[in-house]
Every structure is written in C-alpha cells, then in structure tokens.
Amino acid sequence: MARRRFTFFYNAKVKTWDVIVIGGGIIGLSLAIELRKRGATVLIVERGEPGREASHAAGGMLVDWAAETPAALQELAMASARMYPEFARELQVESGMFVDLREQGAIVFPAPEHVHQRAGFKLENLPSASLAELEPALADHMRPAFLLKERSVDPRALTTAALAATKRRGVDISSGEEVTAVKVGNGKVCGVTTNKTSYQAPKVVNCAGAWSGQLAPHNFPTRPVKGQMLSLVSPSPSLLKHVIRAPEVYLIPRSDGRILVGTTTEEAGFDKTTDVATIQRLWRAAISLIPELRNAKILEDWAGLRPGTPDALPFLGETSTPGYYAATGHFRDGILLAPITARIMADVIAGKNCGYELEAFSPRRFQP
Ligand SMILES: Cc1cc2nc3c(=O)[nH]c(=O)nc-3n(C[C@H](O)[C@H](O)[C@H](O)COP(=O)(O)OP(=O)(O)OC[C@H]3O[C@@H](n4cnc5c(N)ncnc54)[C@H](O)[C@@H]3O)c2cc1C
C-alpha cells in the first residue's frame, strides 16, 4: 500500500512589537520603560551590552545651570532635574538597586567670564569661612565660589537599575545584535534589519547615541566627542561631600568613597583609548584642588563617546519618514535628560502633545 504523504503548512505568526528601540543606553532604556508603562510592547536591539557606552562613561552631574546649558535646552534640563528624585526612586524600587542620587550640591569655581552670572541662577555666593566649613580639604578657601543646588547620580548604577527595570516590565532585549538598517515600506517604517535577522514594528526609535548617524534612511549629523576620566579611592570616606566644578577639572564624590575626576572634550573619532599624559594631567589638577588626593589610589581610567550634534542640541521627534523617530544627540547631558526625554518621546510616539515646543530639536533641522 502506498504510503500517504502529508504536507504540513507551518503557519508561524511573525512576532511584531509596537515599538523597536535601537540602542540600550540610558536614553533607550528609559524610553522603553516609559513606553511599557503606557502599555506598548517594546523590543530593544543593542549592538553590544546595554548601558556600556556613553552612559557607562558619564560622570553623572545633573547640571541645569544656565551658564552651562544651551539656552534652547534650559527648559527641558530644568524639568528633567525636577523629575530626577522620582525617576531614581522608581528605578531603585523596581530593580532593588541603589543609584546613589546625591543631594549635597556642587561647589562651582567659575571661569572668569561666569563670575558675574549668579543672579537669577539660584546661586549662593560662598564666603571663604563657609567654603572652609563645607569642604575643609580644599586647598584654597579664598577662591570665588558658588554653591549650586544640583544633584549627582552614579550613571553605571543608574543604567544597571534601568536595565533590570526594563526586564522586570517585560521589555524584550536583544543584545549583541547590530541594527544595520531601518526598514521602510510604502513610505513608512516597518521594522529593522540586523546583522542576524529582521524585526517588525510600525514604530522605530533611533537611540544609538554617537552612532545614530550611521543608520539610513536619515543620517543624523551626530558625532562622537571623546571624554577621558579616572576614578580614585578617597583616602578617607568624608574627604569630599560636594561635587567640585572648576574650569580645569571636576570632582564627583560617590557614597562608596570613590571620587571621579574628569574630563576632556576631544574630537577623536570613535577612539576610546585613554592616554597616560591626559590621565596624569587630570589627576594633578585634582590634587591641586584637594592636596590629600595625592594619597589616593587610581582605581580605573576610561574614555567614552558623547553623542555630539552641530548645534549641541539633541534630536527629539519624528523624522520625515512616518514611524521613524530619533531620541539622540544628548551630548554632555544625556544622564540629566533621560527622564524628560522618555516622557516627551512616549507622548510624541503616541501622537500626543508633549507640552513642550520641540522645533529646536527637530530631527529634520539639518535636512536640506
Ligand atoms: C566622559 C563623559 C562624561 C559625561 N558626564 C555627564 C554628566 O556628568 N551628566 C550628564 O548628564 N551626561 C554626561 N555625559 C553624557 C552622557 O553620558 C550621554 O549624553 C548619554 O549617556 C547618552 O546616552 P545614550 O543612551 O544616547 O547613548 P549611549 O549610552 O552611548 O547608548 C547608545 C547605545 O546604542 C548602541 N548602538 C549604537 N549603534 C547601534 C546599532 N547600529 N544597533 C544597535 N545598537 C547600537 C550602543 O552600543 C550603545 O549601547 C558624559 C559623557 C561622557 C563620555
């Protein structure tokens, strides 16, 4: 008897997501969490390990001082700074991790051109007696200084907590997979192609940091701006309480006794190596501010790539390809701007009014 042959039609349903986020730095992770909170299904595609690029390299100063923030960005910077305590608290609760949000403030030794910029910037002039009381270890208590009520956070702890929170909320993450193209069909986005496969979604957000400009169909003019830093083990736990910002160097204390010393601003392409001379120079500058740091051990040095743009403003919004969005180019403020970026972009992607004027941040602004 002839054997009957059966043909099986495997009707596998192709999985799709509401939104694909390209890049798992602090911007991509924060946005994915916000989108999940609003009920969207989200896939993050990350070329390496989430949170290991600029977001890993950052100092974590949450600077919203007008003298250091471009005017067009001040409203968002201030709003994001206000959101931080709740943003950090939520991530801590969801991840069970400590992100070291510090409220002690920053002592600013201004550059000469900024000495007269106190008025209106919530700055208190610090008499030398107060400076000596606040930070006895400083070498010079006579130098003009302001006290700034700004916070700092540990960006590595923050991104680790954000990654844990995305997983807990059911965001899908594909690590070690590079997006090679954003797929467009019938004039709108339909997903992404990677070096391994392709994924489908009607909405895609480019959160690829310094690499954002490498992805067609819109080559955003982002560029890497290198910053070198080092961390020291403080010789005594209470040596430094405030962030110190001086034109030559800044010092960021962490609650576990580390002190971060930064940084440089270099146009060096995608090179992330550190060089001994620069690290030594930063360390010497730190010692000139706090002589006791000559007894501190160098724990680590590193370099990271800030996502720079021609006008130092981020790209936030929809591109000229329907369904394709950008949330990138946060340059030196991406840690600060993560909460407000997530909120604004979740509104924009949902087609809602975000309550902010975004024209200055349009992803189309450099298109011919
Ligand atoms: C030395 C230094 C100090 C800093 N200090 C501060 C500070 O004190 N305060 C502050 O607010 N900000 C600071 N910043 C800036 C801040 O780190 C950045 O603005 C922020 O981390 C940008 O986050 P991001 O998620 O856009 O980028 P990233 O963290 O770089 O993440 C982008 C991700 O996209 C991935 N990716 C890229 N291309 C692809 C692709 N094709 N497919 C898939 N994945 C891809 C990358 O692997 C990366 O993980 C500092 C930066 C540096 C370097």
The ligand as a MOL file (V3000), in Angstrom:
LIG
                    3D

  0  0  0     0  0            999 V3000
M  V30 BEGIN CTAB
M  V30 COUNTS 53 58 0 0 0
M  V30 BEGIN ATOM
M  V30 1 C 33.2540 61.3070 29.9610 0
M  V30 2 C 31.7870 61.6420 29.9030 0
M  V30 3 C 31.2140 62.3460 30.9570 0
M  V30 4 C 29.8440 62.6320 30.9230 0
M  V30 5 N 29.2840 63.2690 32.0090 0
M  V30 6 C 27.9470 63.5050 32.0140 0
M  V30 7 C 27.3400 64.0970 33.1560 0
M  V30 8 O 28.0130 64.3870 34.1520 0
M  V30 9 N 25.9940 64.3290 33.1240 0
M  V30 10 C 25.2200 64.0110 32.0280 0
M  V30 11 O 24.0080 64.2720 32.0610 0
M  V30 12 N 25.7910 63.4350 30.9330 0
M  V30 13 C 27.1160 63.1970 30.9000 0
M  V30 14 N 27.7010 62.6280 29.8020 0
M  V30 15 C 26.8840 62.4470 28.5880 0
M  V30 16 C 26.0490 61.1710 28.6640 0
M  V30 17 O 26.8750 60.0980 29.0190 0
M  V30 18 C 25.3900 60.8990 27.3120 0
M  V30 19 O 24.7330 62.0490 26.8210 0
M  V30 20 C 24.3690 59.7620 27.4400 0
M  V30 21 O 24.9430 58.6510 28.0800 0
M  V30 22 C 23.8430 59.3750 26.0800 0
M  V30 23 O 23.0420 58.2300 26.2630 0
M  V30 24 P 22.5950 57.3870 25.0190 0
M  V30 25 O 21.7300 56.2890 25.5050 0
M  V30 26 O 22.0710 58.2880 23.9570 0
M  V30 27 O 23.9760 56.8350 24.4040 0
M  V30 28 P 24.8470 55.5600 24.7970 0
M  V30 29 O 24.9130 55.3400 26.2440 0
M  V30 30 O 26.1320 55.6740 24.0550 0
M  V30 31 O 23.9820 54.3720 24.1970 0
M  V30 32 C 23.8170 54.1780 22.8160 0
M  V30 33 C 23.7310 52.6760 22.6060 0
M  V30 34 O 23.3970 52.4030 21.2520 0
M  V30 35 C 24.0950 51.2260 20.8650 0
M  V30 36 N 24.1610 51.2050 19.4150 0
M  V30 37 C 24.8360 52.0560 18.6130 0
M  V30 38 N 24.6410 51.7240 17.3240 0
M  V30 39 C 23.8190 50.6490 17.3150 0
M  V30 40 C 23.2690 49.8320 16.2710 0
M  V30 41 N 23.5210 50.0890 14.9780 0
M  V30 42 N 22.4920 48.7820 16.6210 0
M  V30 43 C 22.2150 48.5240 17.9310 0
M  V30 44 N 22.7290 49.2590 18.9530 0
M  V30 45 C 23.5090 50.2990 18.6390 0
M  V30 46 C 25.4530 51.3800 21.5380 0
M  V30 47 O 26.1170 50.1390 21.6400 0
M  V30 48 C 25.0610 51.9770 22.8800 0
M  V30 49 O 24.8800 50.9940 23.8780 0
M  V30 50 C 29.0530 62.2720 29.8010 0
M  V30 51 C 29.6370 61.5590 28.7630 0
M  V30 52 C 30.9800 61.2250 28.8050 0
M  V30 53 C 31.5810 60.4290 27.6840 0
M  V30 END ATOM
M  V30 BEGIN BOND
M  V30 1 1 1 2
M  V30 2 1 2 3
M  V30 3 2 2 52
M  V30 4 2 3 4
M  V30 5 1 4 5
M  V30 6 1 4 50
M  V30 7 2 5 6
M  V30 8 1 6 7
M  V30 9 1 6 13
M  V30 10 2 7 8
M  V30 11 1 7 9
M  V30 12 1 9 10
M  V30 13 2 10 11
M  V30 14 1 10 12
M  V30 15 2 12 13
M  V30 16 1 13 14
M  V30 17 1 14 15
M  V30 18 1 14 50
M  V30 19 1 15 16
M  V30 20 1 16 17
M  V30 21 1 16 18
M  V30 22 1 18 19
M  V30 23 1 18 20
M  V30 24 1 20 21
M  V30 25 1 20 22
M  V30 26 1 22 23
M  V30 27 1 23 24
M  V30 28 2 24 25
M  V30 29 1 24 26
M  V30 30 1 24 27
M  V30 31 1 27 28
M  V30 32 2 28 29
M  V30 33 1 28 30
M  V30 34 1 28 31
M  V30 35 1 31 32
M  V30 36 1 32 33
M  V30 37 1 33 34
M  V30 38 1 33 48
M  V30 39 1 34 35
M  V30 40 1 35 36
M  V30 41 1 35 46
M  V30 42 1 36 37
M  V30 43 1 36 45
M  V30 44 2 37 38
M  V30 45 1 38 39
M  V30 46 1 39 40
M  V30 47 2 39 45
M  V30 48 1 40 41
M  V30 49 2 40 42
M  V30 50 1 42 43
M  V30 51 2 43 44
M  V30 52 1 44 45
M  V30 53 1 46 47
M  V30 54 1 46 48
M  V30 55 1 48 49
M  V30 56 2 50 51
M  V30 57 1 51 52
M  V30 58 1 52 53
M  V30 END BOND
M  V30 END CTAB
M  END
